[in-house]
Amino acid sequence: MKVSRLPAAIAVFALLSTTALAGEQKVVVELFTSQGCSSCPPADRLLGELASDDSLIALSLPVDYWDYLGWHDTLAKAAYSQRQRGYSERRGSSEVFTPQIIVNGVTQVVGSDRSAIKSACTKASKEKPVSVTLKKNAGKVEVEVSGGSGTPAAVWLLSVAQETPVMIQRGENRGKTITYHNVVRDFRKLADWSGAPIKQSIALNEIGGDADMVAVLVQPGSVEKPGPIRGAAALSLR
């Protein structure tokens, strides 16, 4: 499989809107990044900006295939490398690169290209989503997925760490301290969705680890072979 890295975009564009309208589609932005990739820090900083946009769910998924360059990514998971490959394979490609963003499980863009990200998110926001509601109540996170029609999907709960600073000691980013935003620490399948409304809950003490946020995706396929995202929501646990 061919693996390549693209250079960081250097143009500066206006920030995406930080105001979400009522009933607006929550667009999911997945950044595939690596601590061993010299092109990734601009994308990591941009994702931190996108994480403050209420119309988006911005997520970092660190991959492990650059570890051979001399620094083993302390946040990476092999499953996220395979997830990125799964997105590529569904497009009929074998190529992956960092930094790469996938918007709503469909559109790929360079992870530091602000203009392309904005365009992809604007297009995705016009889609009609499956409604997802999250609420923290009595030591639990309550999840509701509305009824609807269309392709069956799975309901995934993601444990997320909102800010994770890392001091990188070797490799291409040696000597830098980089803060990673909304790092996905775990995927958990809550249910299968086939159109009927779903209500689930999970205890806060089961979220575990350093997670202080949860996200829910309605998405067919598996973690490693994902399909288009049908609906999503996120909730800070701070």
Residue pairs with C-beta under 8 A, 6 or more apart in sequence:
1 85
1 94
1 95
1 96
2 94
2 95
3 65
3 95
3 96
3 97
4 95
4 97
5 37
5 39
5 97
5 98
6 39
6 97
6 110
7 39
8 39
8 41
8 42
8 43
8 99
8 110
8 112
9 42
9 110
9 112
9 113
9 114
9 115
11 114
11 115
12 114
13 114
13 115
13 118
15 49
15 53
16 49
16 50
16 53
16 55
16 56
16 117
16 118
16 121
17 53
17 55
18 52
18 53
18 54
19 54
19 55
20 26
20 53
20 54
20 55
21 55
24 55
24 125
25 55
25 124
25 125
25 126
25 127
25 128
25 129
26 55
26 56
26 57
26 129
26 132
26 231
26 232
26 233
26 234
27 55
27 56
27 57
27 103
27 104
27 121
27 124
27 125
28 56
28 57
28 59
28 103
28 104
28 105
28 215
28 217
28 229
28 232
29 47
29 50
29 56
29 57
29 58
29 59
29 101
29 102
29 103
29 117
29 121
30 59
30 61
30 101
30 102
30 103
30 105
31 43
31 44
31 47
31 58
31 59
31 60
31 61
31 99
31 100
31 101
31 111
32 61
32 62
32 63
32 80
32 83
32 84
32 96
32 98
32 99
32 100
32 101
32 102
32 111
33 40
33 43
33 44
33 47
33 60
33 61
33 62
33 63
33 98
33 99
33 111
33 180
34 40
34 62
34 63
34 64
34 65
34 66
34 73
34 76
34 98
35 62
35 71
35 73
35 74
35 75
35 76
35 166
35 168
35 171
35 173
35 178
36 66
36 67
36 69
36 70
36 71
36 72
36 73
36 171
36 172
36 173
37 66
37 98
37 99
37 172
37 173
38 172
38 173
39 98
39 99
39 112
40 98
40 99
40 111
40 173
41 173
41 176
41 178
42 99
42 112
43 98
43 99
43 101
43 110
43 111
43 112
44 60
44 99
44 178
44 179
44 180
44 181
46 111
46 112
46 114
46 117
47 58
47 60
47 111
47 181
47 182
48 179
48 181
50 56
50 58
50 117
51 58
51 162
51 181
51 182
55 121
55 125
56 121
57 182
57 215
57 232
57 233
57 234
58 181
58 182
59 158
59 160
59 182
59 183
59 184
59 215
60 75
60 180
60 181
60 182
60 183
60 184
61 77
61 80
61 83
61 84
61 183
61 184
62 73
62 75
62 76
62 77
62 80
62 180
62 183
63 73
63 76
63 80
63 81
63 84
63 96
63 98
64 72
64 73
64 76
64 77
64 78
64 80
64 81
65 81
65 96
66 73
66 98
66 171
67 73
67 76
69 171
69 172
70 170
70 171
70 172
71 168
71 169
71 170
71 171
71 172
71 173
71 174
74 166
75 164
75 166
75 180
75 183
79 187
79 223
79 224
80 184
81 96
82 223
82 224
82 225
83 223
83 224
83 225
83 226
84 96
84 100
84 102
85 94
85 96
85 224
86 221
86 222
86 224
86 225
86 226
87 102
87 105
87 108
87 226
88 94
88 95
88 96
88 108
89 225
90 225
90 226
90 227
91 108
98 111
99 110
99 111
99 112
100 108
100 109
100 110
100 111
101 108
101 109
101 110
101 111
101 117
101 120
102 108
103 109
103 117
103 120
103 121
103 124
104 124
104 127
104 228
104 229
105 219
105 226
105 227
105 228
105 229
106 124
106 228
106 229
107 120
107 123
107 124
109 116
109 117
109 120
110 116
111 117
129 230
129 231
129 232
130 145
130 146
130 148
130 150
130 153
130 193
130 218
130 230
130 231
131 145
131 146
131 148
131 231
132 143
132 144
132 145
132 146
132 216
132 218
132 231
132 232
132 233
133 143
133 144
133 145
133 233
134 141
134 142
134 143
134 144
134 214
134 216
134 233
134 234
134 235
135 141
135 142
135 144
135 235
136 142
136 204
136 235
136 237
139 203
139 204
139 205
140 201
140 202
140 203
140 204
141 157
141 201
141 202
141 204
141 207
141 214
141 235
141 237
142 199
142 200
142 201
143 155
143 157
143 190
143 198
143 199
143 200
143 201
143 202
143 216
144 197
144 198
144 199
145 155
145 191
145 193
145 197
145 198
145 216
145 218
145 231
146 197
147 195
147 196
147 197
148 195
149 195
150 195
150 230
151 220
151 227
151 230
152 192
152 193
152 194
152 195
152 220
153 192
153 193
153 218
153 219
153 220
153 227
153 230
154 189
154 190
154 191
154 192
154 193
154 218
154 219
154 220
154 221
154 222
155 189
155 190
155 191
155 192
155 193
155 198
155 200
155 216
155 217
155 218
156 187
156 188
156 189
156 190
156 216
156 217
156 218
156 219
156 223
157 187
157 188
157 189
157 190
157 202
157 214
157 215
157 216
158 184
158 186
158 187
158 188
158 214
158 215
158 216
158 217
159 184
159 185
159 186
159 188
159 207
159 208
159 209
159 211
159 214
160 182
160 183
160 184
160 185
160 211
160 212
160 213
160 214
160 215
160 234
161 182
161 183
161 185
161 209
161 210
161 211
161 212
161 213
162 181
162 182
162 212
162 213
162 236
162 238
163 179
163 180
163 181
164 179
164 180
164 181
164 183
164 210
165 177
165 178
165 179
165 180
166 177
166 178
166 179
166 180
167 176
167 177
168 174
168 175
168 176
168 177
168 178
169 175
182 213
184 215
185 209
185 210
185 211
186 208
186 209
186 211
187 223
188 202
190 198
190 200
190 202
190 216
191 198
191 200
193 218
204 237
207 214
207 237
211 237
212 236
212 237
212 238
213 234
213 235
213 236
213 237
213 238
214 234
214 235
214 237
215 232
215 233
215 234
215 235
216 232
216 233
216 234
217 229
217 231
217 232
218 229
218 230
218 231
218 232
219 226
219 227
219 228
219 229
219 230
220 226
220 227
220 228
220 230
221 227
